[in-house]
């Protein structure tokens, strides 16, 4: 982590739907925290502890669904290549991209030299919150399916870029549904043949940190993934 960050908000989401927020304004402490952040390992520990001179808070890692690290400003948190595995999309962006004919052609007719493919993930967590993501994953034409198990789903946590410029880590132990685009070229033997339409979630108040939702007092979300990215015949 090279750039200086003057403010960081940490949000811990739990299975019961609660959200606990912490803040840090010491650039040295922030750098130490970000340098040691390991989303693939953080949920393997028994407890997650946040403390200062005024308070000491302990979470059971098994009860945490997601952790957000947000700088609260128009800036990106920059991490080493490979740490941030996906980018958050709005529902409009997600629908436009999975229906894009150029994208569909890439899925059904991958080039002989293609080593990766742009995949889209609709992830639902055990607290009822969902997130829409895109990720570039390894492509093995002989297998006919992006290899997610050895890429973004191999650890205990999935790290993605949020709309606000920060990053979040999902606790994969508390993942309840994953819908992946593209689907397999050959259907799994144990799969029920049916086309996905939608998921209806229980009504709940919007929470800062949800897809497309700004934290109060923060600037509007940054459009990290323009809808025009795949509007022509230019491939990645």
C-alpha positions as CSV (number, residue, x, y, z in Angstrom):
1,X,0.0,0.0,0.0
2,X,1.9,3.1,-1.2
3,X,-0.5,6.0,-1.2
4,X,-1.2,8.0,1.9
5,X,-4.8,7.7,3.2
6,X,-5.9,10.3,5.7
7,X,-9.2,8.7,6.7
8,X,-10.6,5.2,6.8
9,X,-14.0,3.9,7.7
10,X,-14.3,0.2,8.7
11,X,-17.8,-1.4,8.5
12,X,-18.5,-4.9,9.9
13,X,-21.6,-6.7,8.6
14,X,-23.0,-9.6,10.7
15,X,-25.4,-12.5,10.1
16,X,-28.2,-10.8,12.1
17,X,-28.2,-7.8,9.7
18,X,-26.4,-5.5,12.1
19,X,-23.7,-3.1,10.9
20,X,-21.0,-1.8,13.2
21,X,-18.8,1.2,12.0
22,X,-15.3,2.2,13.1
23,X,-13.1,5.1,12.0
24,X,-9.4,5.8,11.9
25,X,-7.7,9.1,10.9
26,X,-4.1,8.4,11.7
27,X,-2.3,7.8,8.4
28,X,0.3,5.6,10.0
29,X,-2.3,3.3,11.6
30,X,-4.2,3.2,8.4
31,X,-1.2,2.2,6.4
32,X,-0.4,-0.6,8.9
33,X,-3.9,-1.9,8.7
34,X,-4.0,-1.9,4.9
35,X,-0.6,-3.4,4.5
36,X,-1.6,-6.3,6.6
37,X,-5.0,-6.8,5.1
38,X,-5.4,-10.4,3.8
39,X,-9.0,-11.0,2.7
40,X,-8.4,-14.6,1.7
41,X,-7.3,-15.4,5.3
42,X,-9.1,-12.9,7.6
43,X,-12.1,-15.1,8.1
44,X,-10.1,-18.2,9.0
45,X,-9.3,-16.7,12.4
46,X,-11.7,-17.3,15.4
47,X,-12.1,-13.6,16.3
48,X,-11.8,-10.2,14.6
49,X,-10.8,-7.5,17.0
50,X,-10.9,-3.7,16.6
51,X,-9.7,-1.5,19.4
52,X,-8.3,1.9,20.5
53,X,-7.7,3.5,23.9
54,X,-11.5,4.1,24.3
55,X,-13.0,0.8,23.3
56,X,-12.3,-2.9,22.5
57,X,-14.7,-4.7,20.2
58,X,-14.5,-8.5,19.4
59,X,-16.5,-10.2,16.7
60,X,-16.9,-13.9,16.1
61,X,-15.5,-14.3,12.6
62,X,-18.1,-17.0,11.9
63,X,-20.9,-14.4,12.5
64,X,-19.4,-11.8,10.1
65,X,-20.6,-11.7,6.5
66,X,-18.6,-8.8,5.2
67,X,-16.0,-6.2,6.1
68,X,-15.7,-2.8,4.2
69,X,-12.6,-0.6,4.1
70,X,-13.7,2.8,2.8
71,X,-11.4,5.9,2.5
72,X,-14.5,8.1,2.3
73,X,-13.1,10.3,-0.5
74,X,-12.8,10.3,-4.3
75,X,-9.8,8.0,-4.3
76,X,-9.1,4.3,-4.8
77,X,-7.3,2.1,-2.3
78,X,-4.5,0.6,-4.3
79,X,-3.4,-2.9,-3.4
80,X,-0.9,-5.4,-5.0
81,X,-2.1,-7.2,-8.1
82,X,-4.3,-10.1,-7.4
83,X,-5.6,-9.0,-4.0
84,X,-8.7,-7.3,-5.3
85,X,-10.5,-10.1,-7.3
86,X,-13.7,-8.4,-8.5
87,X,-15.4,-5.1,-9.2
88,X,-18.9,-4.1,-7.9
89,X,-21.6,-3.3,-10.5
90,X,-25.0,-1.7,-10.2
91,X,-28.0,-3.8,-11.3
92,X,-28.3,-1.7,-14.5
93,X,-24.6,-2.3,-15.5
94,X,-24.9,-6.0,-14.6
95,X,-28.0,-6.6,-16.7
96,X,-26.6,-4.6,-19.6
97,X,-23.3,-6.6,-19.6
98,X,-24.7,-10.1,-19.3
99,X,-27.1,-9.4,-22.2
100,X,-24.5,-7.8,-24.4
101,X,-24.1,-9.8,-27.6
102,X,-20.4,-9.2,-27.9
103,X,-19.9,-10.6,-24.3
104,X,-22.1,-13.6,-25.1
105,X,-20.1,-14.3,-28.2
106,X,-16.9,-14.4,-26.1
107,X,-18.5,-16.9,-23.8
108,X,-19.7,-19.3,-26.5
109,X,-16.8,-18.9,-29.0
110,X,-13.7,-18.2,-27.0
111,X,-10.6,-17.6,-29.1
112,X,-7.9,-20.2,-29.2
113,X,-5.5,-17.9,-27.5
114,X,-7.9,-16.7,-24.8
115,X,-6.5,-17.4,-21.3
116,X,-9.2,-15.6,-19.4
117,X,-12.8,-14.6,-19.6
118,X,-14.8,-11.8,-18.0
119,X,-17.3,-13.5,-15.7
120,X,-20.2,-12.0,-13.7
121,X,-21.3,-13.1,-10.2
122,X,-24.6,-12.5,-8.4
123,X,-23.7,-13.2,-4.8
124,X,-26.1,-13.6,-1.9
125,X,-25.0,-13.7,1.7
126,X,-26.6,-15.3,4.7
127,X,-27.7,-11.9,6.1
128,X,-29.9,-11.4,3.0
129,X,-27.7,-8.8,1.4
130,X,-26.5,-9.4,-2.2
131,X,-23.8,-8.0,-4.4
132,X,-23.2,-8.0,-8.1
133,X,-19.6,-8.4,-9.3
134,X,-17.5,-8.8,-12.4
135,X,-14.2,-10.6,-12.4
136,X,-11.6,-11.7,-15.0
137,X,-11.0,-15.4,-14.3
138,X,-8.9,-18.2,-15.8
139,X,-10.4,-19.8,-18.9
140,X,-9.9,-23.4,-19.8
141,X,-11.7,-24.2,-23.1
142,X,-11.4,-27.9,-22.6
143,X,-13.3,-27.6,-19.3
144,X,-15.9,-25.3,-20.7
145,X,-16.3,-23.2,-17.6
146,X,-14.3,-20.4,-15.9
147,X,-12.2,-21.8,-13.1
148,X,-13.6,-19.9,-10.2
149,X,-12.5,-22.5,-7.6
150,X,-8.8,-21.8,-8.2
151,X,-9.3,-18.0,-8.5
152,X,-11.7,-15.8,-6.6
153,X,-13.4,-18.6,-4.5
154,X,-10.3,-20.4,-3.4
155,X,-9.9,-18.7,0.0
156,X,-12.1,-17.9,2.9
157,X,-12.8,-14.4,1.7
158,X,-13.6,-12.8,-1.7
159,X,-12.2,-9.2,-2.1
160,X,-13.9,-6.7,-4.4
161,X,-13.7,-3.0,-5.3
162,X,-16.7,-1.1,-4.0
163,X,-18.5,1.7,-5.8
164,X,-17.2,4.3,-3.3
165,X,-13.5,3.6,-4.0
166,X,-12.9,1.3,-1.1
167,X,-12.7,-2.5,-0.9
168,X,-14.8,-5.1,0.8
169,X,-14.2,-8.8,1.8
170,X,-17.0,-11.3,1.8
171,X,-16.9,-14.2,4.2
172,X,-17.5,-17.2,1.8
173,X,-18.5,-19.4,4.7
174,X,-21.7,-17.3,4.9
175,X,-22.4,-17.3,1.1
176,X,-25.9,-18.8,0.5
177,X,-26.2,-18.4,-3.3
178,X,-23.9,-17.8,-6.2
179,X,-25.2,-17.3,-9.7
180,X,-22.5,-17.3,-12.3
181,X,-22.4,-16.0,-15.9
182,X,-21.5,-17.6,-18.2
183,X,-23.0,-20.9,-17.5
184,X,-21.2,-24.2,-18.4
185,X,-21.0,-25.3,-22.0
186,X,-21.9,-28.7,-20.8
187,X,-24.5,-29.0,-18.1
188,X,-23.4,-30.7,-14.8
189,X,-25.0,-34.2,-14.5
190,X,-26.7,-33.3,-11.2
191,X,-28.1,-29.9,-12.4
192,X,-31.8,-29.2,-12.8
193,X,-32.3,-27.7,-16.3
194,X,-33.9,-24.3,-15.7
195,X,-33.2,-20.7,-16.6
196,X,-32.5,-18.2,-13.8
197,X,-35.1,-15.4,-13.6
198,X,-34.6,-13.5,-10.3
199,X,-34.4,-13.7,-6.5
200,X,-36.9,-12.0,-4.2
201,X,-35.4,-10.7,-1.0
202,X,-37.2,-9.7,2.2
203,X,-37.8,-5.9,2.4
204,X,-35.2,-4.1,4.6
205,X,-33.9,-0.5,4.9
206,X,-31.0,0.4,2.7
207,X,-27.6,0.2,4.4
208,X,-24.6,2.3,3.5
209,X,-22.2,0.0,1.6
210,X,-24.8,-1.8,-0.4
211,X,-24.4,-1.9,-4.2
212,X,-25.0,1.6,-5.6
213,X,-25.5,3.1,-2.1
214,X,-23.4,6.0,-0.9
215,X,-22.3,6.4,2.7
216,X,-24.0,9.5,4.1
217,X,-21.7,12.6,3.7
218,X,-19.5,10.9,1.1
219,X,-19.2,11.8,-2.6
220,X,-21.3,9.9,-5.1
221,X,-20.1,6.4,-6.2
222,X,-17.3,6.3,-8.8
223,X,-18.2,4.6,-12.1
224,X,-15.4,2.0,-12.1
225,X,-17.0,-0.1,-14.8
226,X,-18.5,2.0,-17.6
227,X,-21.4,0.5,-19.4
228,X,-19.7,1.3,-22.7
229,X,-16.8,-1.0,-22.0
230,X,-18.3,-3.8,-24.1
231,X,-20.5,-1.8,-26.4
232,X,-18.4,-2.5,-29.5
233,X,-16.4,-5.3,-30.9
234,X,-13.2,-4.6,-29.0
235,X,-12.4,-7.4,-26.6
236,X,-10.2,-7.3,-23.5
